[in-house]
Amino acid sequence: MRVLVTGAAGFIGSHIAETMQAAGHDVRGLDSLTPAVHNGRPDHITGELVVGDVRDPAVVNEALAGMDAVCHQAAMVGLGVDLSDLPVYADVNVTGSAVLLEAMGQHGISRLVFASSMVVYGEGAYDCGTHGRVRPLPRHPADLTAARFEPRCPTCAQPLTTTTVGEETSLDPRNAYAASKVAQEHLSASWARLTGGAAVGLRYHNVYGPRMPRDTPYSGVAAIFRSCLENGVPPRVFEDGGQRRDFVHVRDVAQANLLALEAVDRAVTGTDGHTGTDGHTGTDGHTGAEAGGLRCYNVASGEPHTVGEMASTLAAGFGDIEPVVTGEFRLGDVRHIVASPDRAARDLGFRAQIRFAEGIAEFAHAPLREPATLTGARS
């Protein structure tokens, strides 16, 4: 297939472009190469690249010409720093996706894979001994200040136990980035219903690996810790370090995108056993944006670890530097979010191959992207 990868110069997009090229697809990239992220064209980009903004209809139409499918990765990433980030998240992630989807309809392109995120769930899944499965309220600043980090049952205030989040879980975005990702899912579902196309949204968990951007507040926690260690500074671990996450390697994420592309192709050609666009009617446990021609999947390793454990494992590659657990917190953060990868394994054949210890050992010395010259990140 002829595939457009948006954000193709960025951390995840560049690995996806390479994986799809290796699988025999004809890949074209679209990236703004904004100075906030890139110091010119990165050396790892070897194929065709259209330079421009995904919010610009003229640029998007140029990039889509002759394409069969789109893998949409371009985005403003991270949780945001303050209220001033709200407009740019809405503009880049929501408006940019809307411009892209409209143009895809005009070009008759019916296959879409796009990057969603675990943040659409808000807090992860929790069980109360008395009330069963519950969704905790946002953590109160007074509790966080007093180092009471664990969510409590919203009915009886008792401690909760954590479990894995499946894709049927209702969405509960708790920061600007999360809200923009939920909007992307709903826009993609609308596009699929209006065009008869097929879309797969991949809800990435904590992605790490080579080419992560260094020294920016919008980076993932793995890159922030890695930047500290390279500078001889102990990583600062927020809360008590007990936050549970699923860290998934970027090469596994790229493979998930390739498998998702194959799935949407089968859906469009009618070779996957589904009827209509994808056979989903909203009555099979799929919620919200998943009705119609959109299916969403967790992209996770299935091997959760705490943030403190990740910091310590990464620091082990740098000798005597030990992480510092600070007790600090950010109101936009959630406590635990651990995914079930079962649906992706069943439907896409995706299973993460890179284990945590192996991936972190490589990441400790893998090349990162050069420091941004401005704040923000859009690919």
C-alpha positions as CSV (number, residue, x, y, z in Angstrom):
1,M,0.0,0.0,0.0
2,R,0.9,3.6,-0.4
3,V,0.8,5.0,3.2
4,L,1.1,8.6,4.5
5,V,2.6,8.7,8.0
6,T,2.0,12.1,9.7
7,G,4.6,13.1,12.3
8,A,7.0,10.9,10.3
9,A,10.1,12.7,11.6
10,G,9.1,12.3,15.3
11,F,9.8,9.7,17.9
12,I,7.1,7.2,17.2
13,G,6.3,8.2,13.6
14,S,9.9,7.7,12.4
15,H,9.9,4.1,13.7
16,I,6.5,3.4,12.1
17,A,7.7,4.7,8.8
18,E,10.8,2.5,8.9
19,T,8.7,-0.6,9.9
20,M,6.2,0.0,7.1
21,Q,9.0,0.5,4.6
22,A,10.6,-2.8,5.7
23,A,7.3,-4.6,5.2
24,G,7.2,-3.4,1.6
25,H,4.8,-0.5,1.8
26,D,5.5,2.7,-0.1
27,V,5.7,5.4,2.6
28,R,5.4,9.2,2.4
29,G,6.0,11.3,5.5
30,L,4.3,14.5,6.5
31,D,6.0,16.6,9.3
32,S,6.1,20.3,10.1
33,L,9.8,20.0,11.3
34,T,8.9,22.7,13.7
35,P,12.0,24.2,15.5
36,A,10.2,23.3,18.8
37,V,11.1,19.7,18.0
38,H,13.7,19.4,15.2
39,N,16.9,21.0,14.3
40,G,16.3,20.6,10.6
41,R,15.6,17.3,8.8
42,P,16.6,14.4,11.0
43,D,19.2,12.0,9.6
44,H,16.9,9.0,10.2
45,I,14.4,10.2,7.6
46,T,15.4,8.5,4.3
47,G,12.2,8.4,2.3
48,E,9.9,11.0,0.8
49,L,8.9,13.8,3.2
50,V,6.4,16.6,2.7
51,V,7.2,19.4,5.1
52,G,4.2,21.3,6.4
53,D,1.6,21.6,9.1
54,V,-1.2,19.0,9.4
55,R,-3.6,22.0,10.0
56,D,-2.9,23.4,6.5
57,P,-5.4,22.0,4.0
58,A,-3.1,22.7,1.0
59,V,-0.2,20.8,2.6
60,V,-2.4,17.9,3.6
61,N,-3.9,17.6,0.2
62,E,-0.5,17.6,-1.4
63,A,0.6,14.8,1.1
64,L,-2.5,12.7,0.5
65,A,-2.2,12.6,-3.3
66,G,-2.0,9.0,-4.5
67,M,-2.2,7.5,-1.0
68,D,-4.2,4.4,-0.1
69,A,-4.0,4.7,3.7
70,V,-3.0,7.1,6.5
71,C,-1.1,6.5,9.7
72,H,-1.8,9.6,11.8
73,Q,0.9,10.3,14.5
74,A,1.3,14.1,14.3
75,A,0.3,15.7,17.6
76,M,1.1,18.0,20.5
77,V,2.1,15.5,23.2
78,G,2.5,15.4,26.9
79,L,0.1,16.4,29.7
80,G,0.6,20.1,29.3
81,V,2.3,22.5,31.6
82,D,-0.4,25.1,32.4
83,L,-3.6,26.6,31.1
84,S,-1.8,28.3,28.2
85,D,-1.4,24.9,26.6
86,L,-5.2,24.4,26.2
87,P,-5.6,26.2,22.9
88,V,-2.6,24.5,21.3
89,Y,-3.7,21.0,22.2
90,A,-7.1,21.7,20.8
91,D,-5.7,23.4,17.7
92,V,-2.9,20.9,16.8
93,N,-4.6,17.6,17.8
94,V,-8.3,18.3,17.2
95,T,-8.3,20.8,14.3
96,G,-5.3,19.0,12.7
97,S,-7.1,15.7,12.8
98,A,-10.3,17.3,11.4
99,V,-8.5,18.8,8.5
100,L,-6.8,15.5,7.7
101,L,-10.1,13.5,7.9
102,E,-11.9,15.9,5.7
103,A,-9.1,15.7,3.1
104,M,-9.1,11.9,3.3
105,G,-12.8,11.9,2.4
106,Q,-12.1,14.2,-0.6
107,H,-9.3,11.9,-1.8
108,G,-11.4,8.7,-1.3
109,I,-8.9,7.3,1.2
110,S,-10.7,4.7,3.3
111,R,-8.0,3.3,5.6
112,L,-6.9,5.0,8.8
113,V,-4.7,4.1,11.7
114,F,-4.1,6.8,14.4
115,A,-2.4,7.3,17.7
116,S,-4.7,7.5,20.7
117,S,-3.5,7.1,24.3
118,M,-4.1,5.4,27.6
119,V,-4.9,8.9,29.0
120,V,-8.4,8.6,27.6
121,Y,-9.3,6.3,30.5
122,G,-8.3,8.8,33.3
123,E,-7.6,6.6,36.3
124,G,-7.2,2.9,35.6
125,A,-9.5,0.1,36.8
126,Y,-10.2,-0.3,40.5
127,D,-12.2,-2.7,42.7
128,C,-13.6,-1.9,46.1
129,G,-14.1,-4.8,48.5
130,T,-17.6,-3.6,49.3
131,H,-18.8,-1.9,46.1
132,G,-17.1,-3.9,43.4
133,R,-15.7,-2.2,40.3
134,V,-15.6,1.6,40.9
135,R,-14.2,4.7,39.2
136,P,-12.5,6.9,41.7
137,L,-12.9,10.6,41.7
138,P,-10.0,12.9,40.7
139,R,-7.6,12.9,43.6
140,H,-8.0,15.9,46.0
141,P,-5.1,18.4,46.3
142,A,-5.3,18.1,50.1
143,D,-4.8,14.3,49.9
144,L,-1.8,14.7,47.6
145,T,-0.3,17.3,49.8
146,A,-0.6,15.0,52.7
147,A,1.1,12.2,50.7
148,R,-2.2,10.2,50.5
149,F,-1.7,9.2,46.9
150,E,-3.9,6.1,46.5
151,P,-7.4,6.7,45.1
152,R,-10.3,5.8,47.4
153,C,-13.7,4.3,46.8
154,P,-16.0,7.2,45.9
155,T,-18.8,5.6,48.0
156,C,-17.1,4.4,51.2
157,A,-13.6,6.0,51.0
158,Q,-12.0,2.7,51.6
159,P,-8.7,1.6,49.9
160,L,-9.0,0.1,46.4
161,T,-7.2,-2.7,44.5
162,T,-6.1,-2.1,40.9
163,T,-6.8,-4.3,37.9
164,T,-6.3,-4.0,34.2
165,V,-8.2,-1.7,31.9
166,G,-10.0,-3.1,28.9
167,E,-11.0,-1.1,25.8
168,E,-14.7,-1.3,26.8
169,T,-13.9,0.9,29.8
170,S,-15.8,4.3,29.7
171,L,-13.6,7.2,28.8
172,D,-12.7,9.8,31.5
173,P,-10.1,12.3,30.2
174,R,-8.6,14.4,33.0
175,N,-6.2,16.8,31.2
176,A,-6.0,18.8,28.0
177,Y,-4.0,16.1,26.1
178,A,-6.5,13.4,27.1
179,A,-9.5,15.5,26.0
180,S,-7.9,16.1,22.6
181,K,-7.3,12.3,22.2
182,V,-10.9,11.5,23.0
183,A,-11.9,14.1,20.4
184,Q,-9.7,12.4,17.8
185,E,-11.4,9.1,18.5
186,H,-14.9,10.6,18.0
187,L,-13.9,12.5,14.9
188,S,-12.4,9.3,13.4
189,A,-15.6,7.5,14.2
190,S,-17.6,10.2,12.5
191,W,-15.3,10.0,9.5
192,A,-15.7,6.3,9.3
193,R,-19.5,6.5,9.4
194,L,-19.7,9.2,6.8
195,T,-17.3,7.6,4.4
196,G,-17.7,3.9,4.9
197,G,-14.0,3.8,5.8
198,A,-12.3,1.7,8.5
199,A,-10.2,3.1,11.3
200,V,-8.1,1.7,14.1
201,G,-7.2,3.8,17.1
202,L,-4.2,2.6,19.1
203,R,-4.2,3.6,22.8
204,Y,-0.5,3.8,23.5
205,H,0.7,3.2,27.0
206,N,4.0,4.6,28.2
207,V,6.1,4.4,25.0
208,Y,9.9,4.7,25.3
209,G,13.0,4.0,23.2
210,P,15.5,5.6,20.8
211,R,14.8,9.1,19.5
212,M,12.7,10.2,22.4
213,P,13.1,14.0,22.7
214,R,15.4,15.1,25.5
215,D,15.2,18.1,27.9
216,T,11.6,19.2,27.4
217,P,8.7,19.2,29.9
218,Y,6.5,17.6,27.2
219,S,8.7,14.4,27.0
220,G,7.6,11.1,28.5
221,V,8.9,10.3,32.0
222,A,11.5,7.9,30.6
223,A,13.2,10.6,28.5
224,I,13.1,13.1,31.4
225,F,14.8,10.6,33.7
226,R,17.3,9.7,31.0
227,S,18.2,13.4,30.4
228,C,18.8,13.9,34.2
229,L,21.1,10.8,34.3
230,E,23.1,12.0,31.3
231,N,23.6,15.3,33.1
232,G,24.7,13.6,36.3
233,V,21.6,14.6,38.1
234,P,19.4,12.1,40.0
235,P,16.0,11.6,38.5
236,R,13.2,13.2,40.5
237,V,10.4,10.7,41.0
238,F,7.1,12.3,41.9
239,E,4.7,11.1,44.6
240,D,6.2,8.0,46.3
241,G,7.3,6.3,43.1
242,G,4.5,3.7,43.4
243,Q,2.5,4.8,40.4
244,R,2.0,1.7,38.1
245,R,2.4,2.0,34.4
246,D,2.9,-0.2,31.4
247,F,6.1,0.7,29.5
248,V,6.1,-0.4,25.9
249,H,9.0,-0.1,23.5
250,V,8.7,2.0,20.4
251,R,9.6,-0.8,18.1
252,D,6.7,-2.8,19.5
253,V,4.4,0.2,18.9
254,A,5.6,0.4,15.3
255,Q,4.8,-3.2,14.8
256,A,1.3,-2.6,16.3
257,N,0.7,0.1,13.7
258,L,1.7,-2.3,10.9
259,L,-0.7,-4.9,12.1
260,A,-3.4,-2.3,12.5
261,L,-2.9,-1.2,8.9
262,E,-3.3,-4.8,7.7
263,A,-6.5,-5.0,9.8
264,V,-8.1,-1.9,8.3
265,D,-7.2,-3.1,4.8
266,R,-9.0,-6.4,5.5
267,A,-12.0,-4.4,6.8
268,V,-12.2,-2.3,3.7
269,T,-11.7,-5.2,1.3
270,G,-14.2,-7.4,3.3
271,T,-11.7,-10.2,4.0
272,D,-11.8,-10.1,7.8
273,G,-15.2,-11.7,8.4
274,H,-16.8,-8.4,9.4
275,T,-19.9,-7.0,7.7
276,G,-20.4,-3.4,6.5
277,T,-17.5,-1.2,7.5
278,D,-16.4,-3.3,10.4
279,G,-19.5,-4.9,11.7
280,H,-19.5,-3.0,15.0
281,T,-22.9,-1.7,16.1
282,G,-22.1,-0.5,19.6
283,T,-23.8,-3.6,21.2
284,D,-20.8,-5.8,21.7
285,G,-19.2,-4.0,24.6
286,H,-17.7,-1.2,22.5
287,T,-18.4,2.3,23.9
288,G,-18.6,5.8,22.6
289,A,-16.4,6.4,19.6
290,E,-15.9,2.7,19.0
291,A,-19.3,2.3,17.4
292,G,-19.4,2.4,13.6
293,G,-16.2,1.9,11.6
294,L,-13.7,2.5,14.4
295,R,-12.0,-0.1,16.6
296,C,-9.7,0.9,19.5
297,Y,-6.9,-1.2,21.0
298,N,-4.6,-0.9,24.0
299,V,-0.9,-1.1,22.9
300,A,0.9,-2.3,26.0
301,S,3.4,-4.8,27.0
302,G,1.2,-6.5,29.6
303,E,4.1,-6.2,32.1
304,P,3.4,-3.3,34.5
305,H,6.1,-1.6,36.6
306,T,6.1,1.3,38.9
307,V,7.6,4.6,37.9
308,G,10.1,4.2,40.8
309,E,11.2,0.8,39.5
310,M,11.7,2.3,36.0
311,A,13.8,5.1,37.4
312,S,16.0,2.7,39.4
313,T,16.4,0.3,36.4
314,L,17.4,3.1,34.1
315,A,19.7,4.6,36.7
316,A,21.5,1.3,37.0
317,G,23.0,1.9,33.6
318,F,24.7,5.1,34.9
319,G,26.6,3.8,37.9
320,D,26.2,5.5,41.3
321,I,23.3,7.9,40.6
322,E,20.2,7.0,42.6
323,P,16.7,8.4,41.9
324,V,15.2,10.8,44.5
325,V,11.6,10.2,45.5
326,T,10.3,13.8,46.1
327,G,6.7,13.5,47.1
328,E,5.8,16.2,44.6
329,F,2.8,15.8,42.4
330,R,1.0,17.1,39.4
331,L,-2.8,17.5,39.4
332,G,-3.1,16.1,35.9
333,D,-1.5,12.8,36.7
334,V,-3.3,9.6,37.6
335,R,-2.1,7.1,40.0
336,H,-2.3,3.7,38.3
337,I,-3.1,2.8,34.7
338,V,-2.4,-0.7,33.6
339,A,-3.9,-2.1,30.4
340,S,-5.2,-5.5,29.2
341,P,-3.5,-6.3,25.9
342,D,-5.8,-9.2,25.2
343,R,-8.0,-7.5,22.5
344,A,-5.0,-6.4,20.4
345,A,-3.6,-10.0,20.7
346,R,-6.9,-11.5,19.6
347,D,-7.8,-9.2,16.8
348,L,-4.5,-7.9,15.5
349,G,-2.1,-10.6,16.5
350,F,-0.1,-8.0,18.4
351,R,2.1,-9.1,21.3
352,A,4.9,-7.0,22.6
353,Q,8.3,-8.7,22.1
354,I,10.7,-6.5,24.0
355,R,10.8,-7.2,27.7
356,F,11.2,-4.4,30.2
357,A,14.7,-5.2,31.4
358,E,16.0,-5.6,27.9
359,G,14.3,-2.4,26.6
360,I,15.4,-0.2,29.5
361,A,19.0,-1.5,29.3
362,E,19.1,-0.5,25.6
363,F,17.3,2.8,26.3
364,A,19.9,3.8,28.9
365,H,22.4,4.4,26.0
366,A,20.2,4.8,22.9
367,P,20.4,8.1,21.0
368,L,17.8,10.8,22.0
369,R,16.6,13.6,19.9
370,E,18.5,16.9,20.3
371,P,17.2,19.5,22.7
372,A,14.2,21.6,21.4
373,T,14.9,25.3,20.8
374,L,11.4,26.2,21.8
375,T,8.8,24.7,24.2
376,G,6.3,22.2,22.9
377,A,6.4,19.1,20.7
378,R,4.3,18.4,17.7
379,S,5.5,15.1,16.3
